[in-house]
Amino acid sequence: MAEFRRALPKSISLIGGIEPTKFLNYDMSQLQKYISEILKIMRGYGFVLANSDSCPPGVKYESFLTAVNVAQGKL
């Protein structure tokens, strides 16, 4: 996301940021840190935090809940 931010004008909004396999491979602490960094990079820009159009099989609900809680500032 940082590379896109540097390349595009501030008037362009972005959607994305979360690599889907991170939901599967990161523990909750790693996922929290990863998402927090994305949000820090994108602060002040038009941005929708999202993964791609799908996630790998086996992703736990807890992983999605962690993403929501970080985005809402609860973690």
Secondary structure, DSSP 4 states (H G I P E B T S, - for coil): -HHHHHHS-TT--EEEEE-HHHHHHS-HHHHHHHHHHHHHHHTTS-EEEEE-S---TT--HHHHHHHHHHHTT--
